[in-house]
Amino acid sequence: FDPRHYLGTHCYGLPKTGPHRLRFLLESVKDLRETLKRKGSSLVVRKGKPEDVVRDLITQLGSVTTVVFHEEVKEIL
């Protein structure tokens, strides 16, 4: 979870993620974790800036050869 997604917007200071969306996200992650667990896998969930969290996970795991990601599509105003 990137803390920057839960701050106010730069225009009006309104929250980017309200309580209903946050609840949906948390329930979705919980469901995904349970589904993966039933299939013999797991899910790593961390809080922090992705560029820091991914770097730390790579260092912790030590044997990472490939990292795949996607960039969030941002609306152009």
ABEGO torsion letter per residue (X at the ends): XBAAAABBBAAAGBBABBAAAAAAAAAAAAAAAAAAAAAGBBBBBBBEBAAAAAAAAAAAAGABABBBBBBBBBBBX
